[in-house]
Amino acid sequence: MDKNGFEKLVAMMASDNDSDAVMGLRGFQAWLREENVPFAKAAQSVFDNLASLRAPMSADSLTAAPQERGAVKVSGMPQCVAVLPGIIMIIPPGQAEGEKITLPGAAAAQTKEIADGVKDVLVAAVINKSRFKLKLVDIKDRYGEVTETVLQGEFDRDNMQPVKVWTNVKGETAALATVLRRAVAAAVPDLVA
């Protein structure tokens, strides 16, 4: 694994999104197995060296005003494009291309719509300097039964409306959410809440 791959793995493990964090941890465990390092030994090494790993407190950090949680600093605009049917690409700011993402199940049939939805969420986050999470929202009928599930970007900044990415049955939408959460965290980690 190269340094870039390792940094993406660390970003996934540090995510507040449970599925991303678990996938990152599983990837970390697999990498340790490939390197013939027991997981318990790696964890013990972190524990033994905790004091040296702590960030030093500088005079600036003690006197500086706390940063607003939702504020993000991204120079440039991320993009999301439909590459082929069933494949999109999230392009980080300042880059010509990004990692190709294969859409699962029924989502593959609506590649352009999903790419446009993801792009809308990314652009709204940058313009409004707000982090976001991709969340699932169930739409219920008058009997309380779930008729469809919406995947939408919800922002940290107050008074921002959620931005819809895609709507379908719960299982299909949840599968897409899992794929997109991982892809967004890898491509633009500074925007993910």
N, C-alpha and C positions, 0 to 999 in steps of 0.2 A: 504494500500500500504506500502511495506517495503522500507527501505532506498535505496536499490539497484534499485528498480523500480522507485523511485523518482529521483535518479541520472540519470537514462536513459531518463526519461521524460525531465529533465532539459537539457540534452545533445541534445535532439531532438529540443527543443525550441530554443537553442542557435545556431543551425545549420544554415549555409549560404544557404542551400538548402531550397527553399520555401515550397515544399511539406512536408518535414520533420518538418520544423518549425511550419507549420499550424497543422499538425497531433499532434505534441507535445503540442501546445497550446490547442487544443481540448481535449487532454487527461488530461491536467492540469485543464481545466474547469470542466470536468467530475469528477475528483478527488475532487475538491472543493465542487461540488454539493453533492457528497457522504458524505463529512465531514460537510455539512450544513453551508458552508462559502460562502457568496456572493462574486463573482469575483471582483466587484467594491471595496469591503472592503479589500480584499487581495491586490489589486493594490494600494489602498490608504495607506495601511500599509507600503508597499515598499517605496512609495513616502515620507511618514512621517519620515522614518528611513534611508533615502538615505545617509546622512552624515556618519552614523555609519556603513553602508554597504560598503562604498568605501574602496578599498585596501590601507593600509597605505604605504606611500613612505619611503622606507628604504634607508640608505646610499648606500647599494650595488646596489639597483635598479637605483639610480641616476648616478652611476659611471660605471656600467657594460655596456659592448658593447651590442647593440641590437641583439636579436636572429634572425637568418635567418628564414623567414616565412615558407619556405618549409621544414626546418629541423624537423625531428621527432626522438623521442627516444623511441624505442620499443625493449625490450629485449626478444628474442625468435622470432619464426616465426609463424604467424597466419596460420590456415589451413581452407580449405573449402572442405567438403566431401559430396558425395551423400549418404544419409542414406537409403532411400527407393525411389521407383519411385515417383517423384513429391515432394520430401522433401530433402532439403540440410541442412547442419549445418556449421555455421562459428564458428570456435574454436579459441578464443583469445589465445595469447602466454601464455604458462605456465599452461594452463587448459586442462583437459582431454576431455571436451565436451562443447558445447555451446547450444544456443537456436535453436530449429528446426524451419525451415522456409519452409512454404508450397508455392510452386511455382504456379502462376496463369496460367490458360488457356493452351495454346499450349506449354508454357515453361515446363510444367510438363512432357511432352513426351521426353524432352532432358535434363533430370536432370544431368547426368554425364558431358555433354558438358558445361553446365552452371556452375556447381561446379568447373570444371577445369578452366574456364574463370575467375571466381571470385578469385580462388586461385592464378592464374597468376598475377592478378592486385594487390592482397595483398602482394605477395612475391616481386614483382617489387617495390612497395612502400617502403617496409622495407629495401630491399637491397640498394636502391638508396636514402634512407632517405628523401622521398618526400611524401607530402600529395597528395590526389587525389579526384576527383569527378567522379561520374558515369554520363555520358552524353549520350544523344541521338543524332545520326547523320543520317540525311536522305540521302539516295542514290537515285539520280534521273536519269531518262532515258534522251535521247537526246531531248525529247519534254518538259522536265522540270517537268514531273510527278514523284512523289515519288513511287519507286518500292519496296523498303524495308528500314528498319530502323535498324541501328546498335547501340547496347548499348556497350559503351566502357569506360574504365577507362582513364581519362586524368589527368596528373600529373602537380604539381606546378613547378617542377624543369625544367629548360631550357633544350632543346635538347632531351627530352624523348619522345619516340613514344607512342601514345595511345595503350592500350591493349584491344583487342576485348573480350567481354563477350558472346554476343549472337546477332543473326540477325534474324529478322522476319518482318511481317507487322507492321506498326506503332502502332496500338492499342495494340497488344500483347507485343511488346517490351516496350511500355510505362508502361503497367501494371507491367511487371517484374521490370522495373526501380524503380517504386514506392516501391515495396516490398523490393528490395535489398538495396536501399538507407537507408531505415529505419533500416534494419537488420545490415548493415555495421556500421551505426552510433552508434547503441547500442553495437555491439560486439567489435569494434576497433575504438572508437571515436578519438584517437590520430592520426589516419591516414587520417581522412576525412578533406578535405579542406573546 
